[in-house]
Amino acid sequence: MNTDYPIAIEGYASRFEQSDQGGDVMRKGAFHNTLQKQKLADVKMLWQHDPGHPIGKWLHIQEDNNGLYVKGLLHPGIAQGRQAIAMVQAGILDGLSIGFKTRRARRNSKTGQRDVLAVDLWEISLVTFPLLPTARLNLVS
């Protein structure tokens, strides 16, 4: 597989109404305000949440009925980007995870989980182990 050119990925960085392994449940609308106020370029694509390792850029971020849907490009001109491309193409790496600041949340008295109602989205990372197991990416041909 040629890694001389950026490769496209897409997937869900977060899903609504599902508890992550930390007990947070993103609720529909949690990303609405941040996506309205923020420039797309301000949401960084990182490697394992490391701000020292950007690996590409997000081209599209959208809240839909299922969660936070994203499309982006991994760049081979960045060493960590080349590594990410190789792992994604080999099917070794497929996790996504979000970095955010909670703006509004409430504790669910029935479940004990935290319902996250509004966030400021900072970054979306490719990760080995997503906190939300269903936050996954796909390689776009």
Backbone as a chain_set.jsonl record, in Angstrom:
{"seq": "MNTDYPIAIEGYASRFEQSDQGGDVMRKGAFHNTLQKQKLADVKMLWQHDPGHPIGKWLHIQEDNNGLYVKGLLHPGIAQGRQAIAMVQAGILDGLSIGFKTRRARRNSKTGQRDVLAVDLWEISLVTFPLLPTARLNLVS", "coords": {"N": [[0.834, -1.186, 0.0], [0.52, 2.189, -0.82], [2.003, 4.856, 0.853], [2.568, 7.467, 0.278], [0.851, 9.545, -0.06], [-1.708, 11.51, 1.533], [-4.115, 9.721, 3.509], [-7.586, 8.987, 3.67], [-9.828, 8.943, 6.405], [-12.706, 7.955, 8.313], [-15.39, 8.034, 10.695], [-16.964, 7.375, 13.894], [-16.334, 9.483, 16.481], [-17.468, 9.793, 18.895], [-20.334, 8.432, 20.499], [-23.824, 8.71, 20.968], [-25.832, 8.243, 23.919], [-24.539, 6.044, 25.004], [-22.66, 4.495, 27.503], [-19.381, 5.328, 28.419], [-16.223, 3.839, 29.42], [-15.529, 5.272, 31.598], [-17.826, 6.072, 32.763], [-19.257, 8.171, 31.646], [-21.922, 9.517, 29.694], [-22.622, 10.63, 26.615], [-24.955, 12.951, 25.555], [-27.482, 13.603, 23.09], [-26.96, 16.526, 21.227], [-24.861, 17.492, 22.697], [-22.55, 18.391, 21.413], [-23.349, 20.461, 19.861], [-23.247, 23.389, 20.345], [-20.446, 23.875, 20.496], [-19.604, 23.096, 17.949], [-20.887, 24.967, 16.403], [-19.687, 27.38, 17.153], [-16.941, 27.076, 16.865], [-14.04, 26.993, 14.758], [-13.365, 24.611, 12.237], [-10.668, 23.957, 11.856], [-9.637, 24.362, 14.362], [-10.087, 22.129, 15.881], [-8.085, 19.632, 16.636], [-6.33, 16.868, 15.096], [-4.962, 14.306, 16.728], [-2.339, 12.074, 17.866], [-2.928, 9.572, 20.032], [-3.897, 11.355, 22.0], [-1.831, 13.155, 22.395], [-0.602, 16.329, 22.471], [1.736, 17.093, 21.295], [1.963, 15.601, 19.047], [0.481, 15.995, 16.404], [-1.269, 14.491, 13.666], [-2.592, 14.763, 11.316], [-5.467, 16.195, 9.719], [-8.799, 17.263, 10.44], [-11.49, 17.168, 8.244], [-14.199, 17.266, 8.238], [-16.643, 17.533, 10.668], [-19.38, 16.451, 12.399], [-22.389, 16.496, 14.218], [-24.674, 13.936, 14.395], [-27.619, 11.826, 14.406], [-26.57, 9.574, 15.623], [-24.13, 10.198, 16.848], [-20.925, 11.784, 17.138], [-19.753, 12.35, 14.139], [-16.974, 12.011, 12.01], [-14.632, 13.029, 9.443], [-11.452, 12.798, 7.981], [-7.96, 13.482, 7.126], [-5.019, 11.59, 7.21], [-1.622, 12.386, 7.425], [1.255, 11.558, 5.591], [3.656, 12.916, 5.61], [4.365, 13.502, 8.136], [6.05, 12.013, 10.749], [4.746, 10.447, 12.782], [2.287, 10.367, 11.595], [2.763, 8.75, 9.337], [3.212, 6.344, 10.657], [0.7, 5.975, 11.834], [-0.884, 5.736, 9.514], [0.145, 3.319, 8.444], [-0.625, 1.527, 10.471], [-3.426, 1.81, 10.503], [-4.052, 1.011, 7.883], [-3.242, -1.635, 8.045], [-5.092, -2.66, 9.715], [-4.65, -2.613, 12.41], [-4.969, -0.443, 14.097], [-7.795, 1.277, 15.125], [-9.245, 2.931, 16.766], [-11.0, 5.788, 18.091], [-11.022, 8.845, 19.941], [-12.148, 11.488, 22.04], [-11.055, 14.738, 23.082], [-12.042, 17.018, 25.444], [-13.686, 19.787, 27.112], [-15.941, 19.769, 29.708], [-18.942, 21.475, 29.639], [-21.576, 21.432, 30.534], [-23.232, 19.184, 32.631], [-24.887, 16.423, 34.275], [-25.517, 14.355, 37.096], [-26.792, 11.145, 36.796], [-29.261, 9.94, 38.681], [-30.374, 7.407, 38.752], [-28.632, 5.645, 37.415], [-26.104, 6.395, 38.204], [-24.258, 7.328, 36.485], [-22.608, 9.931, 34.572], [-24.338, 12.28, 32.804], [-23.495, 13.894, 29.968], [-24.051, 17.015, 28.732], [-23.251, 19.32, 27.349], [-20.316, 20.348, 25.685], [-16.976, 21.673, 25.17], [-15.19, 21.05, 22.414], [-11.938, 19.956, 21.925], [-10.001, 18.303, 20.689], [-9.608, 15.407, 18.559], [-8.57, 12.184, 18.718], [-6.616, 9.517, 17.28], [-6.541, 6.402, 18.673], [-5.288, 3.617, 20.576], [-6.784, 2.284, 22.531], [-9.921, 3.105, 22.849], [-11.908, 5.019, 25.131], [-14.613, 4.858, 24.889], [-15.817, 2.043, 23.652], [-17.144, 1.724, 21.15], [-16.359, 3.825, 19.574], [-15.02, 4.24, 16.698], [-12.924, 4.099, 13.747], [-12.897, 4.096, 10.143], [-11.157, 3.129, 7.209], [-11.103, 5.066, 4.342], [-11.596, 4.334, 1.036]], "CA": [[0.0, 0.0, 0.0], [1.286, 3.418, -0.961], [1.799, 5.83, 1.922], [3.144, 8.737, -0.146], [-0.207, 10.541, -0.1], [-2.613, 11.421, 2.69], [-5.223, 8.773, 3.384], [-8.816, 9.466, 4.289], [-10.482, 8.113, 7.41], [-13.982, 8.462, 8.798], [-15.953, 7.197, 11.741], [-17.61, 8.048, 15.014], [-15.428, 9.794, 17.585], [-18.297, 9.643, 20.086], [-21.686, 7.951, 20.201], [-24.793, 9.144, 21.956], [-26.62, 7.31, 24.737], [-23.731, 4.885, 25.385], [-21.745, 4.791, 28.604], [-17.983, 4.967, 28.2], [-15.651, 3.086, 30.528], [-15.389, 6.188, 32.728], [-19.151, 6.368, 33.289], [-19.867, 9.319, 30.971], [-22.846, 9.253, 28.6], [-22.856, 11.82, 25.792], [-26.349, 13.105, 25.161], [-27.684, 14.315, 21.829], [-26.836, 17.975, 21.358], [-23.689, 17.851, 23.505], [-21.525, 19.038, 20.588], [-23.991, 21.471, 19.011], [-22.711, 24.749, 20.519], [-19.02, 23.951, 20.168], [-19.447, 23.01, 16.497], [-21.385, 26.221, 15.839], [-18.792, 28.483, 17.517], [-15.54, 26.762, 16.62], [-13.567, 26.709, 13.409], [-12.976, 23.219, 12.049], [-9.214, 23.84, 12.014], [-9.284, 24.432, 15.781], [-10.19, 20.788, 16.453], [-6.879, 18.975, 16.133], [-6.219, 15.414, 14.99], [-3.758, 13.949, 17.47], [-1.949, 10.697, 18.088], [-3.036, 9.142, 21.429], [-4.158, 12.559, 22.811], [-0.575, 13.866, 22.655], [-0.591, 17.585, 21.713], [3.009, 17.195, 20.58], [1.936, 14.718, 17.891], [-0.615, 16.06, 15.431], [-0.973, 13.514, 12.609], [-3.411, 15.037, 10.151], [-6.459, 17.231, 9.986], [-10.198, 16.909, 10.258], [-12.129, 17.879, 7.137], [-15.637, 17.326, 8.486], [-17.083, 17.079, 11.987], [-20.819, 16.678, 12.418], [-23.233, 15.768, 15.156], [-25.869, 13.389, 13.755], [-28.46, 11.099, 15.36], [-25.797, 8.517, 16.275], [-23.016, 10.701, 17.634], [-20.028, 12.745, 16.51], [-19.208, 11.737, 12.928], [-15.815, 12.765, 11.537], [-13.841, 12.619, 8.279], [-10.191, 13.517, 7.993], [-6.805, 12.982, 6.38], [-3.754, 11.304, 7.887], [-0.562, 12.888, 6.549], [2.48, 10.767, 5.641], [4.819, 13.778, 5.783], [4.597, 13.578, 9.579], [6.507, 10.667, 11.126], [3.68, 9.731, 13.488], [1.242, 10.169, 10.593], [3.141, 7.547, 8.571], [2.982, 5.193, 11.524], [-0.757, 5.813, 11.943], [-1.349, 5.216, 8.224], [0.511, 1.901, 8.354], [-1.435, 0.746, 11.414], [-4.821, 1.828, 10.052], [-4.14, 0.169, 6.688], [-3.057, -3.039, 8.436], [-6.188, -3.054, 10.595], [-4.131, -2.7, 13.777], [-5.449, 0.713, 14.858], [-9.096, 1.743, 14.634], [-9.951, 3.636, 17.83], [-11.088, 7.246, 18.141], [-11.314, 9.358, 21.271], [-12.267, 12.939, 22.028], [-10.571, 15.562, 24.176], [-13.031, 18.077, 25.571], [-13.98, 20.374, 28.417], [-17.369, 19.686, 29.978], [-19.626, 22.747, 29.902], [-22.787, 21.161, 31.302], [-23.458, 17.762, 32.869], [-25.644, 16.12, 35.491], [-25.392, 12.976, 37.557], [-28.024, 10.378, 36.644], [-29.492, 9.317, 39.993], [-30.735, 5.994, 38.579], [-27.499, 4.83, 36.959], [-24.852, 6.869, 38.787], [-23.401, 7.824, 35.417], [-22.667, 11.362, 34.307], [-24.906, 12.657, 31.509], [-22.788, 15.064, 29.451], [-25.034, 17.753, 27.95], [-22.59, 20.316, 26.498], [-18.853, 20.313, 25.794], [-16.092, 22.378, 24.241], [-14.363, 20.023, 21.789], [-10.567, 20.429, 21.67], [-9.266, 17.44, 19.772], [-10.054, 14.039, 18.335], [-7.348, 11.4, 18.561], [-6.558, 8.102, 16.954], [-6.05, 5.767, 19.888], [-5.26, 2.164, 20.647], [-7.879, 1.849, 23.391], [-10.885, 4.18, 23.084], [-12.688, 4.915, 26.36], [-15.904, 4.376, 24.401], [-15.41, 0.971, 22.726], [-17.758, 1.828, 19.821], [-15.794, 4.977, 18.861], [-14.103, 3.577, 15.768], [-12.729, 4.704, 12.437], [-12.78, 3.248, 8.961], [-10.324, 3.627, 6.127], [-11.91, 5.422, 3.17], [-10.837, 3.964, -0.174]], "C": [[0.874, 1.243, 0.0], [0.962, 4.386, 0.177], [2.435, 7.175, 1.575], [2.131, 9.869, -0.103], [-1.06, 10.424, 1.158], [-3.688, 10.365, 2.437], [-6.415, 9.296, 4.178], [-9.351, 8.431, 5.277], [-11.818, 8.755, 7.768], [-14.459, 7.546, 9.912], [-16.65, 8.029, 12.792], [-16.609, 8.213, 16.151], [-16.145, 9.696, 18.923], [-19.665, 9.153, 19.632], [-22.601, 8.363, 21.341], [-25.424, 7.954, 22.682], [-25.872, 6.018, 25.074], [-22.76, 5.302, 26.475], [-20.319, 4.391, 28.215], [-17.446, 4.278, 29.459], [-15.374, 3.955, 31.751], [-16.729, 6.587, 33.335], [-19.81, 7.6, 32.708], [-20.781, 8.842, 29.845], [-23.069, 10.568, 27.862], [-24.313, 11.832, 25.364], [-26.437, 13.887, 23.862], [-27.674, 15.812, 22.09], [-25.603, 18.421, 22.128], [-22.632, 18.621, 22.717], [-22.057, 20.232, 19.798], [-23.333, 22.853, 19.137], [-21.246, 24.855, 20.125], [-18.805, 23.888, 18.658], [-19.944, 24.271, 15.799], [-20.378, 27.356, 16.026], [-17.358, 28.298, 17.02], [-15.237, 26.59, 15.135], [-13.125, 25.246, 13.354], [-11.482, 23.021, 12.315], [-8.775, 23.883, 13.474], [-9.396, 23.084, 16.485], [-9.064, 19.955, 15.838], [-7.032, 17.459, 16.055], [-4.882, 15.03, 15.621], [-3.556, 12.44, 17.523], [-2.022, 10.436, 19.587], [-3.18, 10.324, 22.4], [-2.903, 13.375, 23.122], [-0.529, 15.147, 21.826], [0.714, 17.818, 20.959], [3.051, 16.353, 19.317], [0.654, 14.853, 17.07], [-0.255, 15.167, 14.245], [-1.767, 13.747, 11.334], [-4.36, 16.17, 10.449], [-7.85, 16.698, 9.719], [-10.787, 17.775, 9.173], [-13.614, 18.101, 7.38], [-15.922, 16.77, 9.882], [-18.555, 17.448, 12.098], [-21.486, 15.856, 13.51], [-24.45, 15.267, 14.382], [-26.67, 12.617, 14.807], [-27.702, 10.033, 16.147], [-24.694, 9.033, 17.182], [-22.228, 11.746, 16.884], [-19.303, 12.054, 15.359], [-18.096, 12.626, 12.382], [-15.234, 12.158, 10.263], [-12.565, 13.435, 8.328], [-9.128, 12.849, 7.153], [-5.626, 12.758, 7.316], [-2.631, 11.674, 6.922], [0.746, 12.111, 6.709], [3.745, 11.61, 5.799], [5.185, 13.993, 7.24], [4.948, 12.163, 10.034], [5.414, 9.859, 11.811], [2.495, 9.477, 12.558], [1.505, 8.942, 9.745], [2.865, 6.283, 9.38], [1.481, 4.922, 11.664], [-1.337, 5.231, 10.657], [-1.071, 3.72, 8.122], [-0.371, 1.054, 9.262], [-2.908, 0.7, 11.012], [-4.977, 0.909, 8.84], [-4.006, -1.312, 7.018], [-4.191, -3.544, 9.331], [-5.779, -3.191, 12.046], [-4.722, -1.606, 14.665], [-6.773, 1.18, 14.272], [-9.889, 2.521, 15.683], [-9.914, 5.148, 17.669], [-11.457, 7.662, 19.557], [-11.31, 10.877, 21.223], [-11.628, 13.549, 23.275], [-11.483, 16.772, 24.264], [-13.054, 18.634, 26.986], [-15.493, 20.311, 28.587], [-17.908, 21.069, 30.319], [-20.862, 22.541, 30.78], [-22.978, 19.658, 31.411], [-24.318, 17.609, 34.119], [-25.452, 14.642, 35.827], [-26.757, 12.302, 37.416], [-28.239, 9.591, 37.931], [-29.84, 7.837, 39.887], [-29.528, 5.128, 38.257], [-26.183, 5.191, 37.639], [-23.888, 7.413, 37.757], [-23.557, 9.336, 35.264], [-23.214, 11.575, 32.899], [-24.235, 13.949, 31.069], [-23.702, 15.752, 28.443], [-24.422, 18.78, 27.013], [-21.092, 20.289, 26.766], [-18.221, 21.352, 24.872], [-15.138, 21.317, 23.71], [-13.001, 20.603, 21.452], [-9.87, 19.622, 20.594], [-9.941, 16.099, 19.653], [-8.81, 13.239, 17.964], [-7.606, 10.02, 17.99], [-5.895, 7.437, 18.148], [-6.095, 4.245, 19.772], [-6.47, 1.641, 21.403], [-8.843, 3.005, 23.632], [-11.664, 3.939, 24.387], [-14.121, 4.468, 26.053], [-15.609, 3.316, 23.341], [-16.009, 1.059, 21.319], [-17.293, 3.055, 19.042], [-14.685, 4.467, 17.96], [-14.021, 4.316, 14.44], [-12.7, 3.639, 11.373], [-11.84, 3.923, 7.981], [-11.23, 3.898, 4.942], [-11.068, 5.117, 1.944], [-10.702, 5.126, -1.12]], "O": [[1.854, 1.327, 0.741], [-0.202, 4.695, 0.431], [2.801, 7.938, 2.469], [2.514, 11.039, -0.11], [-1.124, 9.361, 1.775], [-4.113, 10.149, 1.302], [-6.266, 9.952, 5.208], [-9.331, 7.226, 5.024], [-12.027, 9.949, 7.551], [-13.983, 6.419, 10.05], [-16.894, 9.222, 12.611], [-16.106, 7.238, 16.708], [-15.508, 9.535, 19.964], [-20.095, 9.431, 18.512], [-22.214, 8.366, 22.51], [-25.534, 6.848, 22.154], [-26.498, 5.008, 25.395], [-22.114, 6.345, 26.376], [-20.075, 3.279, 27.748], [-18.163, 4.158, 30.453], [-15.026, 3.444, 32.815], [-16.775, 7.347, 34.303], [-20.834, 8.042, 33.227], [-20.462, 7.889, 29.133], [-23.637, 11.509, 28.417], [-24.834, 10.832, 24.868], [-25.584, 14.723, 23.566], [-28.289, 16.302, 23.037], [-25.327, 19.618, 22.203], [-21.896, 19.421, 23.294], [-21.289, 20.933, 19.14], [-22.907, 23.423, 18.133], [-20.848, 25.827, 19.484], [-17.913, 24.558, 18.138], [-19.468, 24.606, 14.714], [-20.233, 28.203, 15.145], [-16.65, 29.277, 16.784], [-16.067, 26.107, 14.364], [-12.575, 24.719, 14.321], [-11.082, 22.03, 12.927], [-7.656, 23.481, 13.793], [-8.853, 22.914, 17.577], [-9.103, 19.621, 14.654], [-7.76, 16.849, 16.838], [-3.816, 15.381, 15.116], [-4.466, 11.654, 17.263], [-1.25, 11.023, 20.346], [-2.636, 10.285, 23.504], [-2.923, 14.206, 24.03], [-0.428, 15.077, 20.601], [0.77, 18.668, 20.07], [4.043, 16.373, 18.589], [-0.165, 13.935, 17.04], [0.91, 15.086, 13.855], [-1.622, 12.995, 10.371], [-4.102, 17.003, 11.317], [-8.053, 15.81, 8.891], [-10.604, 18.992, 9.181], [-14.218, 19.006, 6.804], [-15.488, 15.67, 10.224], [-18.933, 18.605, 11.915], [-21.184, 14.677, 13.698], [-25.176, 16.059, 13.781], [-26.4, 12.759, 15.999], [-28.144, 9.629, 17.223], [-24.353, 8.389, 18.174], [-22.782, 12.505, 16.089], [-18.369, 11.281, 15.568], [-18.251, 13.845, 12.299], [-15.324, 10.952, 10.03], [-12.585, 14.617, 8.672], [-9.352, 11.799, 6.55], [-5.279, 13.628, 8.115], [-2.677, 11.321, 5.743], [1.285, 12.011, 7.811], [4.808, 11.064, 6.095], [6.21, 14.605, 7.541], [4.219, 11.218, 9.734], [5.183, 8.704, 11.453], [1.781, 8.486, 12.714], [0.587, 8.174, 9.459], [2.355, 5.29, 8.861], [1.048, 3.771, 11.617], [-2.182, 4.337, 10.703], [-1.953, 2.945, 7.754], [-0.816, -0.023, 8.864], [-3.562, -0.331, 11.164], [-5.92, 0.12, 8.774], [-4.596, -2.154, 6.34], [-4.238, -4.728, 9.665], [-6.486, -3.82, 12.833], [-4.95, -1.826, 15.854], [-6.871, 1.446, 13.074], [-11.086, 2.746, 15.504], [-8.936, 5.715, 17.181], [-12.123, 6.921, 20.281], [-10.558, 11.481, 20.457], [-11.654, 12.969, 24.36], [-11.679, 17.477, 23.275], [-12.52, 18.038, 27.921], [-16.239, 20.75, 27.713], [-17.377, 21.749, 31.196], [-21.161, 23.356, 31.652], [-22.897, 18.939, 30.414], [-24.46, 18.539, 34.913], [-25.253, 13.804, 34.947], [-27.764, 12.841, 37.873], [-27.476, 8.674, 38.233], [-29.624, 7.087, 40.838], [-29.407, 4.011, 38.76], [-25.251, 4.387, 37.653], [-22.816, 7.907, 38.106], [-24.512, 9.933, 35.761], [-22.63, 11.109, 31.921], [-24.385, 14.983, 31.72], [-24.082, 15.164, 27.431], [-25.012, 19.089, 25.977], [-20.652, 20.218, 27.913], [-18.845, 21.839, 23.93], [-14.361, 20.745, 24.475], [-12.911, 21.625, 20.771], [-9.229, 20.176, 19.7], [-10.73, 15.695, 20.507], [-8.094, 13.576, 17.021], [-8.669, 9.432, 18.19], [-4.822, 7.851, 18.585], [-6.844, 3.681, 18.974], [-7.108, 0.678, 20.979], [-8.611, 3.814, 24.53], [-12.03, 2.807, 24.703], [-14.755, 3.785, 26.857], [-15.191, 3.66, 22.235], [-15.428, 0.514, 20.38], [-17.792, 3.301, 17.944], [-13.549, 4.284, 18.399], [-14.928, 5.057, 14.064], [-12.508, 2.454, 11.645], [-11.748, 5.15, 7.938], [-12.041, 3.048, 4.575], [-9.941, 5.598, 1.831], [-10.095, 4.99, -2.183]]}, "num_chains": 1, "name": "protein.A"}
